Amino acid sequence: MELMYFTYILISYDRKKTYTGSTNDVDRRLEEHNSGKNKFTKAFRPFEMLHLDRFDTLREAIQMEKFYKSITGRRRIKGFIEQWKITSGESATKITS
């Protein structure tokens, strides 16, 4: 079985923040973020998955993570937020990345 890598974007419903990262175990990382093990995300819990990309290599996942942290990537994340808001019924204007 080949190992897969992921770039993930989490959204904090309560604090209106996003977090982008890379991993080979999405469930473990989401649990770590929601349990407060990550210093940056601890104050913004709880998180839910906003977007997930799958890659064959860690390098590709990290490249996509870096893209999402760029100005162009942040614009794309805003599009993901708009879609998330449509499905959840929340106003997207209060969410920042």
MARSE-450705 format. One record per atom (N, C-alpha, C): residue number from 1; atom name; z, x, y. Coordinates in nm, 3 decimals, decimal comma. Example, Ala and Ser with C-alpha at 12.3 -4.5 7.8 and 13.67 -1.06 7.14 Angstrom:
REM residues 2
<node><num>1</num><atome>N</atome><up>0,780</up><east>1,319</east><north>-0,569</north></node>
<node><num>1</num><atome>CA</atome><up>0,780</up><east>1,230</east><north>-0,450</north></node>
<node><num>1</num><atome>C</atome><up>0,780</up><east>1,320</east><north>-0,330</north></node>
<node><num>2</num><atome>N</atome><up>0,708</up><east>1,285</east><north>-0,225</north></node>
<node><num>2</num><atome>CA</atome><up>0,714</up><east>1,367</east><north>-0,106</north></node>
<node><num>2</num><atome>C</atome><up>0,787</up><east>1,290</east><north>0,003</north></node>
END
This chain:
REM residues 97
<node><num>1</num><atome>N</atome><up>0,000</up><east>0,084</east><north>-0,119</north></node>
<node><num>1</num><atome>CA</atome><up>0,000</up><east>0,000</east><north>0,000</north></node>
<node><num>1</num><atome>C</atome><up>0,000</up><east>0,088</east><north>0,124</north></node>
<node><num>2</num><atome>N</atome><up>-0,094</up><east>0,062</east><north>0,212</north></node>
<node><num>2</num><atome>CA</atome><up>-0,103</up><east>0,142</east><north>0,335</north></node>
<node><num>2</num><atome>C</atome><up>-0,006</up><east>0,090</east><north>0,440</north></node>
<node><num>3</num><atome>N</atome><up>0,049</up><east>0,182</east><north>0,515</north></node>
<node><num>3</num><atome>CA</atome><up>0,140</up><east>0,148</east><north>0,622</north></node>
<node><num>3</num><atome>C</atome><up>0,059</up><east>0,101</east><north>0,742</north></node>
<node><num>4</num><atome>N</atome><up>0,103</up><east>-0,008</east><north>0,804</north></node>
<node><num>4</num><atome>CA</atome><up>0,038</up><east>-0,059</east><north>0,924</north></node>
<node><num>4</num><atome>C</atome><up>0,128</up><east>-0,032</east><north>1,044</north></node>
<node><num>5</num><atome>N</atome><up>0,067</up><east>-0,022</east><north>1,158</north></node>
<node><num>5</num><atome>CA</atome><up>0,140</up><east>0,002</east><north>1,282</north></node>
<node><num>5</num><atome>C</atome><up>0,108</up><east>-0,110</east><north>1,380</north></node>
<node><num>6</num><atome>N</atome><up>0,202</up><east>-0,136</east><north>1,467</north></node>
<node><num>6</num><atome>CA</atome><up>0,189</up><east>-0,248</east><north>1,558</north></node>
<node><num>6</num><atome>C</atome><up>0,226</up><east>-0,209</east><north>1,700</north></node>
<node><num>7</num><atome>N</atome><up>0,158</up><east>-0,271</east><north>1,795</north></node>
<node><num>7</num><atome>CA</atome><up>0,202</up><east>-0,271</east><north>1,934</north></node>
<node><num>7</num><atome>C</atome><up>0,249</up><east>-0,413</east><north>1,958</north></node>
<node><num>8</num><atome>N</atome><up>0,370</up><east>-0,425</east><north>2,011</north></node>
<node><num>8</num><atome>CA</atome><up>0,426</up><east>-0,558</east><north>2,030</north></node>
<node><num>8</num><atome>C</atome><up>0,469</up><east>-0,577</east><north>2,175</north></node>
<node><num>9</num><atome>N</atome><up>0,463</up><east>-0,702</east><north>2,217</north></node>
<node><num>9</num><atome>CA</atome><up>0,511</up><east>-0,739</east><north>2,349</north></node>
<node><num>9</num><atome>C</atome><up>0,613</up><east>-0,851</east><north>2,328</north></node>
<node><num>10</num><atome>N</atome><up>0,734</up><east>-0,827</east><north>2,373</north></node>
<node><num>10</num><atome>CA</atome><up>0,840</up><east>-0,925</east><north>2,364</north></node>
<node><num>10</num><atome>C</atome><up>0,858</up><east>-0,992</east><north>2,500</north></node>
<node><num>11</num><atome>N</atome><up>0,905</up><east>-1,114</east><north>2,497</north></node>
<node><num>11</num><atome>CA</atome><up>0,936</up><east>-1,183</east><north>2,621</north></node>
<node><num>11</num><atome>C</atome><up>1,079</up><east>-1,235</east><north>2,613</north></node>
<node><num>12</num><atome>N</atome><up>1,152</up><east>-1,215</east><north>2,722</north></node>
<node><num>12</num><atome>CA</atome><up>1,288</up><east>-1,264</east><north>2,733</north></node>
<node><num>12</num><atome>C</atome><up>1,283</up><east>-1,396</east><north>2,807</north></node>
<node><num>13</num><atome>N</atome><up>1,311</up><east>-1,500</east><north>2,737</north></node>
<node><num>13</num><atome>CA</atome><up>1,302</up><east>-1,633</east><north>2,797</north></node>
<node><num>13</num><atome>C</atome><up>1,403</up><east>-1,650</east><north>2,910</north></node>
<node><num>14</num><atome>N</atome><up>1,527</up><east>-1,606</east><north>2,891</north></node>
<node><num>14</num><atome>CA</atome><up>1,632</up><east>-1,626</east><north>2,990</north></node>
<node><num>14</num><atome>C</atome><up>1,615</up><east>-1,542</east><north>3,116</north></node>
<node><num>15</num><atome>N</atome><up>1,576</up><east>-1,416</east><north>3,099</north></node>
<node><num>15</num><atome>CA</atome><up>1,569</up><east>-1,324</east><north>3,213</north></node>
<node><num>15</num><atome>C</atome><up>1,429</up><east>-1,304</east><north>3,267</north></node>
<node><num>16</num><atome>N</atome><up>1,331</up><east>-1,365</east><north>3,203</north></node>
<node><num>16</num><atome>CA</atome><up>1,193</up><east>-1,359</east><north>3,250</north></node>
<node><num>16</num><atome>C</atome><up>1,137</up><east>-1,217</east><north>3,256</north></node>
<node><num>17</num><atome>N</atome><up>1,160</up><east>-1,139</east><north>3,151</north></node>
<node><num>17</num><atome>CA</atome><up>1,111</up><east>-1,001</east><north>3,142</north></node>
<node><num>17</num><atome>C</atome><up>1,029</up><east>-0,984</east><north>3,016</north></node>
<node><num>18</num><atome>N</atome><up>0,941</up><east>-0,883</east><north>3,018</north></node>
<node><num>18</num><atome>CA</atome><up>0,869</up><east>-0,844</east><north>2,896</north></node>
<node><num>18</num><atome>C</atome><up>0,905</up><east>-0,701</east><north>2,860</north></node>
<node><num>19</num><atome>N</atome><up>0,884</up><east>-0,669</east><north>2,732</north></node>
<node><num>19</num><atome>CA</atome><up>0,906</up><east>-0,533</east><north>2,683</north></node>
<node><num>19</num><atome>C</atome><up>0,792</up><east>-0,503</east><north>2,586</north></node>
<node><num>20</num><atome>N</atome><up>0,732</up><east>-0,385</east><north>2,600</north></node>
<node><num>20</num><atome>CA</atome><up>0,623</up><east>-0,343</east><north>2,514</north></node>
<node><num>20</num><atome>C</atome><up>0,664</up><east>-0,221</east><north>2,436</north></node>
<node><num>21</num><atome>N</atome><up>0,632</up><east>-0,219</east><north>2,306</north></node>
<node><num>21</num><atome>CA</atome><up>0,664</up><east>-0,104</east><north>2,222</north></node>
<node><num>21</num><atome>C</atome><up>0,570</up><east>-0,094</east><north>2,103</north></node>
<node><num>22</num><atome>N</atome><up>0,591</up><east>0,009</east><north>2,022</north></node>
<node><num>22</num><atome>CA</atome><up>0,513</up><east>0,032</east><north>1,900</north></node>
<node><num>22</num><atome>C</atome><up>0,607</up><east>0,053</east><north>1,783</north></node>
<node><num>23</num><atome>N</atome><up>0,565</up><east>0,011</east><north>1,664</north></node>
<node><num>23</num><atome>CA</atome><up>0,649</up><east>0,023</east><north>1,546</north></node>
<node><num>23</num><atome>C</atome><up>0,567</up><east>0,006</east><north>1,419</north></node>
<node><num>24</num><atome>N</atome><up>0,628</up><east>0,037</east><north>1,307</north></node>
<node><num>24</num><atome>CA</atome><up>0,567</up><east>0,005</east><north>1,178</north></node>
<node><num>24</num><atome>C</atome><up>0,646</up><east>-0,107</east><north>1,109</north></node>
<node><num>25</num><atome>N</atome><up>0,750</up><east>-0,160</east><north>1,177</north></node>
<node><num>25</num><atome>CA</atome><up>0,833</up><east>-0,266</east><north>1,121</north></node>
<node><num>25</num><atome>C</atome><up>0,872</up><east>-0,363</east><north>1,234</north></node>
<node><num>26</num><atome>N</atome><up>0,791</up><east>-0,464</east><north>1,254</north></node>
<node><num>26</num><atome>CA</atome><up>0,809</up><east>-0,557</east><north>1,365</north></node>
<node><num>26</num><atome>C</atome><up>0,939</up><east>-0,636</east><north>1,352</north></node>
<node><num>27</num><atome>N</atome><up>0,970</up><east>-0,683</east><north>1,232</north></node>
<node><num>27</num><atome>CA</atome><up>1,093</up><east>-0,762</east><north>1,214</north></node>
<node><num>27</num><atome>C</atome><up>1,217</up><east>-0,679</east><north>1,248</north></node>
<node><num>28</num><atome>N</atome><up>1,218</up><east>-0,554</east><north>1,203</north></node>
<node><num>28</num><atome>CA</atome><up>1,332</up><east>-0,467</east><north>1,232</north></node>
<node><num>28</num><atome>C</atome><up>1,346</up><east>-0,444</east><north>1,382</north></node>
<node><num>29</num><atome>N</atome><up>1,236</up><east>-0,417</east><north>1,451</north></node>
<node><num>29</num><atome>CA</atome><up>1,242</up><east>-0,391</east><north>1,595</north></node>
<node><num>29</num><atome>C</atome><up>1,287</up><east>-0,513</east><north>1,673</north></node>
<node><num>30</num><atome>N</atome><up>1,238</up><east>-0,631</east><north>1,636</north></node>
<node><num>30</num><atome>CA</atome><up>1,282</up><east>-0,752</east><north>1,704</north></node>
<node><num>30</num><atome>C</atome><up>1,432</up><east>-0,772</east><north>1,684</north></node>
<node><num>31</num><atome>N</atome><up>1,480</up><east>-0,750</east><north>1,564</north></node>
<node><num>31</num><atome>CA</atome><up>1,624</up><east>-0,759</east><north>1,536</north></node>
<node><num>31</num><atome>C</atome><up>1,703</up><east>-0,658</east><north>1,619</north></node>
<node><num>32</num><atome>N</atome><up>1,653</up><east>-0,535</east><north>1,628</north></node>
<node><num>32</num><atome>CA</atome><up>1,722</up><east>-0,433</east><north>1,708</north></node>
<node><num>32</num><atome>C</atome><up>1,728</up><east>-0,473</east><north>1,855</north></node>
<node><num>33</num><atome>N</atome><up>1,619</up><east>-0,525</east><north>1,908</north></node>
<node><num>33</num><atome>CA</atome><up>1,618</up><east>-0,568</east><north>2,048</north></node>
<node><num>33</num><atome>C</atome><up>1,716</up><east>-0,684</east><north>2,069</north></node>
<node><num>34</num><atome>N</atome><up>1,717</up><east>-0,778</east><north>1,978</north></node>
<node><num>34</num><atome>CA</atome><up>1,803</up><east>-0,896</east><north>1,995</north></node>
<node><num>34</num><atome>C</atome><up>1,949</up><east>-0,870</east><north>1,963</north></node>
<node><num>35</num><atome>N</atome><up>1,978</up><east>-0,762</east><north>1,891</north></node>
<node><num>35</num><atome>CA</atome><up>2,118</up><east>-0,730</east><north>1,860</north></node>
<node><num>35</num><atome>C</atome><up>2,178</up><east>-0,635</east><north>1,963</north></node>
<node><num>36</num><atome>N</atome><up>2,099</up><east>-0,590</east><north>2,060</north></node>
<node><num>36</num><atome>CA</atome><up>2,152</up><east>-0,504</east><north>2,164</north></node>
<node><num>36</num><atome>C</atome><up>2,147</up><east>-0,356</east><north>2,133</north></node>
<node><num>37</num><atome>N</atome><up>2,075</up><east>-0,315</east><north>2,029</north></node>
<node><num>37</num><atome>CA</atome><up>2,068</up><east>-0,173</east><north>1,993</north></node>
<node><num>37</num><atome>C</atome><up>1,976</up><east>-0,093</east><north>2,084</north></node>
<node><num>38</num><atome>N</atome><up>1,891</up><east>-0,161</east><north>2,160</north></node>
<node><num>38</num><atome>CA</atome><up>1,802</up><east>-0,093</east><north>2,253</north></node>
<node><num>38</num><atome>C</atome><up>1,864</up><east>-0,101</east><north>2,392</north></node>
<node><num>39</num><atome>N</atome><up>1,887</up><east>0,015</east><north>2,453</north></node>
<node><num>39</num><atome>CA</atome><up>1,957</up><east>0,022</east><north>2,582</north></node>
<node><num>39</num><atome>C</atome><up>1,885</up><east>-0,057</east><north>2,691</north></node>
<node><num>40</num><atome>N</atome><up>1,753</up><east>-0,047</east><north>2,699</north></node>
<node><num>40</num><atome>CA</atome><up>1,679</up><east>-0,115</east><north>2,805</north></node>
<node><num>40</num><atome>C</atome><up>1,682</up><east>-0,267</east><north>2,788</north></node>
<node><num>41</num><atome>N</atome><up>1,665</up><east>-0,315</east><north>2,666</north></node>
<node><num>41</num><atome>CA</atome><up>1,651</up><east>-0,459</east><north>2,646</north></node>
<node><num>41</num><atome>C</atome><up>1,783</up><east>-0,532</east><north>2,627</north></node>
<node><num>42</num><atome>N</atome><up>1,891</up><east>-0,459</east><north>2,610</north></node>
<node><num>42</num><atome>CA</atome><up>2,021</up><east>-0,520</east><north>2,582</north></node>
<node><num>42</num><atome>C</atome><up>2,058</up><east>-0,630</east><north>2,683</north></node>
<node><num>43</num><atome>N</atome><up>2,037</up><east>-0,604</east><north>2,810</north></node>
<node><num>43</num><atome>CA</atome><up>2,076</up><east>-0,699</east><north>2,915</north></node>
<node><num>43</num><atome>C</atome><up>1,985</up><east>-0,820</east><north>2,926</north></node>
<node><num>44</num><atome>N</atome><up>1,870</up><east>-0,817</east><north>2,859</north></node>
<node><num>44</num><atome>CA</atome><up>1,771</up><east>-0,923</east><north>2,877</north></node>
<node><num>44</num><atome>C</atome><up>1,754</up><east>-1,012</east><north>2,754</north></node>
<node><num>45</num><atome>N</atome><up>1,843</up><east>-1,000</east><north>2,658</north></node>
<node><num>45</num><atome>CA</atome><up>1,834</up><east>-1,079</east><north>2,535</north></node>
<node><num>45</num><atome>C</atome><up>1,854</up><east>-1,228</east><north>2,565</north></node>
<node><num>46</num><atome>N</atome><up>1,802</up><east>-1,316</east><north>2,480</north></node>
<node><num>46</num><atome>CA</atome><up>1,724</up><east>-1,294</east><north>2,358</north></node>
<node><num>46</num><atome>C</atome><up>1,575</up><east>-1,279</east><north>2,387</north></node>
<node><num>47</num><atome>N</atome><up>1,507</up><east>-1,214</east><north>2,295</north></node>
<node><num>47</num><atome>CA</atome><up>1,363</up><east>-1,193</east><north>2,303</north></node>
<node><num>47</num><atome>C</atome><up>1,293</up><east>-1,272</east><north>2,195</north></node>
<node><num>48</num><atome>N</atome><up>1,167</up><east>-1,303</east><north>2,222</north></node>
<node><num>48</num><atome>CA</atome><up>1,080</up><east>-1,356</east><north>2,119</north></node>
<node><num>48</num><atome>C</atome><up>0,945</up><east>-1,286</east><north>2,131</north></node>
<node><num>49</num><atome>N</atome><up>0,868</up><east>-1,293</east><north>2,025</north></node>
<node><num>49</num><atome>CA</atome><up>0,740</up><east>-1,225</east><north>2,023</north></node>
<node><num>49</num><atome>C</atome><up>0,640</up><east>-1,298</east><north>2,112</north></node>
<node><num>50</num><atome>N</atome><up>0,580</up><east>-1,224</east><north>2,205</north></node>
<node><num>50</num><atome>CA</atome><up>0,476</up><east>-1,279</east><north>2,292</north></node>
<node><num>50</num><atome>C</atome><up>0,338</up><east>-1,246</east><north>2,236</north></node>
<node><num>51</num><atome>N</atome><up>0,320</up><east>-1,121</east><north>2,190</north></node>
<node><num>51</num><atome>CA</atome><up>0,190</up><east>-1,076</east><north>2,142</north></node>
<node><num>51</num><atome>C</atome><up>0,208</up><east>-0,961</east><north>2,044</north></node>
<node><num>52</num><atome>N</atome><up>0,118</up><east>-0,951</east><north>1,947</north></node>
<node><num>52</num><atome>CA</atome><up>0,125</up><east>-0,847</east><north>1,845</north></node>
<node><num>52</num><atome>C</atome><up>-0,016</up><east>-0,800</east><north>1,811</north></node>
<node><num>53</num><atome>N</atome><up>-0,037</up><east>-0,667</east><north>1,815</north></node>
<node><num>53</num><atome>CA</atome><up>-0,164</up><east>-0,605</east><north>1,773</north></node>
<node><num>53</num><atome>C</atome><up>-0,136</up><east>-0,519</east><north>1,651</north></node>
<node><num>54</num><atome>N</atome><up>-0,228</up><east>-0,520</east><north>1,553</north></node>
<node><num>54</num><atome>CA</atome><up>-0,212</up><east>-0,439</east><north>1,431</north></node>
<node><num>54</num><atome>C</atome><up>-0,313</up><east>-0,325</east><north>1,432</north></node>
<node><num>55</num><atome>N</atome><up>-0,266</up><east>-0,206</east><north>1,387</north></node>
<node><num>55</num><atome>CA</atome><up>-0,351</up><east>-0,087</east><north>1,382</north></node>
<node><num>55</num><atome>C</atome><up>-0,329</up><east>-0,012</east><north>1,252</north></node>
<node><num>56</num><atome>N</atome><up>-0,428</up><east>0,070</east><north>1,219</north></node>
<node><num>56</num><atome>CA</atome><up>-0,419</up><east>0,153</east><north>1,098</north></node>
<node><num>56</num><atome>C</atome><up>-0,340</up><east>0,280</east><north>1,121</north></node>
<node><num>57</num><atome>N</atome><up>-0,334</up><east>0,327</east><north>1,247</north></node>
<node><num>57</num><atome>CA</atome><up>-0,264</up><east>0,453</east><north>1,275</north></node>
<node><num>57</num><atome>C</atome><up>-0,163</up><east>0,435</east><north>1,387</north></node>
<node><num>58</num><atome>N</atome><up>-0,060</up><east>0,517</east><north>1,383</north></node>
<node><num>58</num><atome>CA</atome><up>0,041</up><east>0,517</east><north>1,489</north></node>
<node><num>58</num><atome>C</atome><up>-0,022</up><east>0,556</east><north>1,622</north></node>
<node><num>59</num><atome>N</atome><up>-0,116</up><east>0,648</east><north>1,617</north></node>
<node><num>59</num><atome>CA</atome><up>-0,182</up><east>0,693</east><north>1,740</north></node>
<node><num>59</num><atome>C</atome><up>-0,250</up><east>0,576</east><north>1,812</north></node>
<node><num>60</num><atome>N</atome><up>-0,320</up><east>0,490</east><north>1,736</north></node>
<node><num>60</num><atome>CA</atome><up>-0,385</up><east>0,375</east><north>1,797</north></node>
<node><num>60</num><atome>C</atome><up>-0,284</up><east>0,279</east><north>1,858</north></node>
<node><num>61</num><atome>N</atome><up>-0,173</up><east>0,259</east><north>1,788</north></node>
<node><num>61</num><atome>CA</atome><up>-0,069</up><east>0,169</east><north>1,839</north></node>
<node><num>61</num><atome>C</atome><up>-0,009</up><east>0,222</east><north>1,968</north></node>
<node><num>62</num><atome>N</atome><up>0,016</up><east>0,351</east><north>1,973</north></node>
<node><num>62</num><atome>CA</atome><up>0,072</up><east>0,412</east><north>2,094</north></node>
<node><num>62</num><atome>C</atome><up>-0,028</up><east>0,406</east><north>2,209</north></node>
<node><num>63</num><atome>N</atome><up>-0,155</up><east>0,426</east><north>2,179</north></node>
<node><num>63</num><atome>CA</atome><up>-0,258</up><east>0,416</east><north>2,284</north></node>
<node><num>63</num><atome>C</atome><up>-0,260</up><east>0,276</east><north>2,344</north></node>
<node><num>64</num><atome>N</atome><up>-0,247</up><east>0,173</east><north>2,259</north></node>
<node><num>64</num><atome>CA</atome><up>-0,246</up><east>0,036</east><north>2,310</north></node>
<node><num>64</num><atome>C</atome><up>-0,118</up><east>0,010</east><north>2,389</north></node>
<node><num>65</num><atome>N</atome><up>-0,007</up><east>0,063</east><north>2,344</north></node>
<node><num>65</num><atome>CA</atome><up>0,119</up><east>0,049</east><north>2,419</north></node>
<node><num>65</num><atome>C</atome><up>0,103</up><east>0,108</east><north>2,559</north></node>
<node><num>66</num><atome>N</atome><up>0,043</up><east>0,226</east><north>2,567</north></node>
<node><num>66</num><atome>CA</atome><up>0,021</up><east>0,289</east><north>2,698</north></node>
<node><num>66</num><atome>C</atome><up>-0,072</up><east>0,205</east><north>2,784</north></node>
<node><num>67</num><atome>N</atome><up>-0,174</up><east>0,146</east><north>2,721</north></node>
<node><num>67</num><atome>CA</atome><up>-0,264</up><east>0,059</east><north>2,797</north></node>
<node><num>67</num><atome>C</atome><up>-0,188</up><east>-0,059</east><north>2,857</north></node>
<node><num>68</num><atome>N</atome><up>-0,104</up><east>-0,124</east><north>2,776</north></node>
<node><num>68</num><atome>CA</atome><up>-0,030</up><east>-0,240</east><north>2,825</north></node>
<node><num>68</num><atome>C</atome><up>0,065</up><east>-0,204</east><north>2,939</north></node>
<node><num>69</num><atome>N</atome><up>0,104</up><east>-0,078</east><north>2,946</north></node>
<node><num>69</num><atome>CA</atome><up>0,194</up><east>-0,033</east><north>3,053</north></node>
<node><num>69</num><atome>C</atome><up>0,118</up><east>0,010</east><north>3,178</north></node>
<node><num>70</num><atome>N</atome><up>-0,014</up><east>0,006</east><north>3,173</north></node>
<node><num>70</num><atome>CA</atome><up>-0,098</up><east>0,039</east><north>3,289</north></node>
<node><num>70</num><atome>C</atome><up>-0,116</up><east>-0,086</east><north>3,375</north></node>
<node><num>71</num><atome>N</atome><up>-0,172</up><east>-0,069</east><north>3,493</north></node>
<node><num>71</num><atome>CA</atome><up>-0,196</up><east>-0,183</east><north>3,581</north></node>
<node><num>71</num><atome>C</atome><up>-0,289</up><east>-0,286</east><north>3,514</north></node>
<node><num>72</num><atome>N</atome><up>-0,396</up><east>-0,239</east><north>3,453</north></node>
<node><num>72</num><atome>CA</atome><up>-0,490</up><east>-0,329</east><north>3,386</north></node>
<node><num>72</num><atome>C</atome><up>-0,422</up><east>-0,399</east><north>3,267</north></node>
<node><num>73</num><atome>N</atome><up>-0,341</up><east>-0,324</east><north>3,194</north></node>
<node><num>73</num><atome>CA</atome><up>-0,270</up><east>-0,381</east><north>3,081</north></node>
<node><num>73</num><atome>C</atome><up>-0,169</up><east>-0,486</east><north>3,123</north></node>
<node><num>74</num><atome>N</atome><up>-0,102</up><east>-0,463</east><north>3,235</north></node>
<node><num>74</num><atome>CA</atome><up>-0,006</up><east>-0,562</east><north>3,286</north></node>
<node><num>74</num><atome>C</atome><up>-0,078</up><east>-0,692</east><north>3,323</north></node>
<node><num>75</num><atome>N</atome><up>-0,199</up><east>-0,680</east><north>3,373</north></node>
<node><num>75</num><atome>CA</atome><up>-0,277</up><east>-0,800</east><north>3,401</north></node>
<node><num>75</num><atome>C</atome><up>-0,307</up><east>-0,877</east><north>3,272</north></node>
<node><num>76</num><atome>N</atome><up>-0,338</up><east>-0,803</east><north>3,167</north></node>
<node><num>76</num><atome>CA</atome><up>-0,364</up><east>-0,868</east><north>3,038</north></node>
<node><num>76</num><atome>C</atome><up>-0,237</up><east>-0,938</east><north>2,988</north></node>
<node><num>77</num><atome>N</atome><up>-0,122</up><east>-0,871</east><north>3,005</north></node>
<node><num>77</num><atome>CA</atome><up>0,004</up><east>-0,931</east><north>2,963</north></node>
<node><num>77</num><atome>C</atome><up>0,028</up><east>-1,061</east><north>3,039</north></node>
<node><num>78</num><atome>N</atome><up>-0,006</up><east>-1,064</east><north>3,167</north></node>
<node><num>78</num><atome>CA</atome><up>0,009</up><east>-1,188</east><north>3,244</north></node>
<node><num>78</num><atome>C</atome><up>-0,073</up><east>-1,300</east><north>3,182</north></node>
<node><num>79</num><atome>N</atome><up>-0,190</up><east>-1,267</east><north>3,128</north></node>
<node><num>79</num><atome>CA</atome><up>-0,270</up><east>-1,366</east><north>3,057</north></node>
<node><num>79</num><atome>C</atome><up>-0,200</up><east>-1,415</east><north>2,931</north></node>
<node><num>80</num><atome>N</atome><up>-0,137</up><east>-1,324</east><north>2,857</north></node>
<node><num>80</num><atome>CA</atome><up>-0,060</up><east>-1,364</east><north>2,738</north></node>
<node><num>80</num><atome>C</atome><up>0,054</up><east>-1,457</east><north>2,780</north></node>
<node><num>81</num><atome>N</atome><up>0,118</up><east>-1,425</east><north>2,892</north></node>
<node><num>81</num><atome>CA</atome><up>0,229</up><east>-1,507</east><north>2,941</north></node>
<node><num>81</num><atome>C</atome><up>0,178</up><east>-1,647</east><north>2,977</north></node>
<node><num>82</num><atome>N</atome><up>0,063</up><east>-1,653</east><north>3,042</north></node>
<node><num>82</num><atome>CA</atome><up>0,006</up><east>-1,783</east><north>3,077</north></node>
<node><num>82</num><atome>C</atome><up>-0,016</up><east>-1,867</east><north>2,951</north></node>
<node><num>83</num><atome>N</atome><up>-0,071</up><east>-1,806</east><north>2,847</north></node>
<node><num>83</num><atome>CA</atome><up>-0,093</up><east>-1,878</east><north>2,721</north></node>
<node><num>83</num><atome>C</atome><up>0,040</up><east>-1,921</east><north>2,659</north></node>
<node><num>84</num><atome>N</atome><up>0,139</up><east>-1,831</east><north>2,662</north></node>
<node><num>84</num><atome>CA</atome><up>0,272</up><east>-1,861</east><north>2,608</north></node>
<node><num>84</num><atome>C</atome><up>0,334</up><east>-1,977</east><north>2,684</north></node>
<node><num>85</num><atome>N</atome><up>0,317</up><east>-1,978</east><north>2,815</north></node>
<node><num>85</num><atome>CA</atome><up>0,373</up><east>-2,083</east><north>2,897</north></node>
<node><num>85</num><atome>C</atome><up>0,306</up><east>-2,217</east><north>2,870</north></node>
<node><num>86</num><atome>N</atome><up>0,178</up><east>-2,216</east><north>2,844</north></node>
<node><num>86</num><atome>CA</atome><up>0,108</up><east>-2,340</east><north>2,812</north></node>
<node><num>86</num><atome>C</atome><up>0,166</up><east>-2,400</east><north>2,683</north></node>
<node><num>87</num><atome>N</atome><up>0,191</up><east>-2,316</east><north>2,585</north></node>
<node><num>87</num><atome>CA</atome><up>0,242</up><east>-2,367</east><north>2,458</north></node>
<node><num>87</num><atome>C</atome><up>0,391</up><east>-2,400</east><north>2,464</north></node>
<node><num>88</num><atome>N</atome><up>0,466</up><east>-2,336</east><north>2,555</north></node>
<node><num>88</num><atome>CA</atome><up>0,610</up><east>-2,363</east><north>2,563</north></node>
<node><num>88</num><atome>C</atome><up>0,646</up><east>-2,461</east><north>2,674</north></node>
<node><num>89</num><atome>N</atome><up>0,552</up><east>-2,487</east><north>2,766</north></node>
<node><num>89</num><atome>CA</atome><up>0,577</up><east>-2,581</east><north>2,873</north></node>
<node><num>89</num><atome>C</atome><up>0,656</up><east>-2,526</east><north>2,990</north></node>
<node><num>90</num><atome>N</atome><up>0,675</up><east>-2,396</east><north>2,999</north></node>
<node><num>90</num><atome>CA</atome><up>0,752</up><east>-2,332</east><north>3,107</north></node>
<node><num>90</num><atome>C</atome><up>0,657</up><east>-2,287</east><north>3,218</north></node>
<node><num>91</num><atome>N</atome><up>0,707</up><east>-2,277</east><north>3,339</north></node>
<node><num>91</num><atome>CA</atome><up>0,630</up><east>-2,226</east><north>3,453</north></node>
<node><num>91</num><atome>C</atome><up>0,622</up><east>-2,075</east><north>3,445</north></node>
<node><num>92</num><atome>N</atome><up>0,502</up><east>-2,019</east><north>3,443</north></node>
<node><num>92</num><atome>CA</atome><up>0,483</up><east>-1,875</east><north>3,427</north></node>
<node><num>92</num><atome>C</atome><up>0,508</up><east>-1,798</east><north>3,555</north></node>
<node><num>93</num><atome>N</atome><up>0,526</up><east>-1,862</east><north>3,667</north></node>
<node><num>93</num><atome>CA</atome><up>0,537</up><east>-1,789</east><north>3,794</north></node>
<node><num>93</num><atome>C</atome><up>0,665</up><east>-1,709</east><north>3,804</north></node>
<node><num>94</num><atome>N</atome><up>0,765</up><east>-1,739</east><north>3,725</north></node>
<node><num>94</num><atome>CA</atome><up>0,893</up><east>-1,670</east><north>3,737</north></node>
<node><num>94</num><atome>C</atome><up>0,905</up><east>-1,550</east><north>3,643</north></node>
<node><num>95</num><atome>N</atome><up>0,807</up><east>-1,529</east><north>3,558</north></node>
<node><num>95</num><atome>CA</atome><up>0,816</up><east>-1,421</east><north>3,459</north></node>
<node><num>95</num><atome>C</atome><up>0,746</up><east>-1,296</east><north>3,512</north></node>
<node><num>96</num><atome>N</atome><up>0,814</up><east>-1,180</east><north>3,501</north></node>
<node><num>96</num><atome>CA</atome><up>0,757</up><east>-1,053</east><north>3,543</north></node>
<node><num>96</num><atome>C</atome><up>0,754</up><east>-0,958</east><north>3,426</north></node>
<node><num>97</num><atome>N</atome><up>0,664</up><east>-0,861</east><north>3,429</north></node>
<node><num>97</num><atome>CA</atome><up>0,660</up><east>-0,763</east><north>3,321</north></node>
<node><num>97</num><atome>C</atome><up>0,711</up><east>-0,630</east><north>3,370</north></node>
END
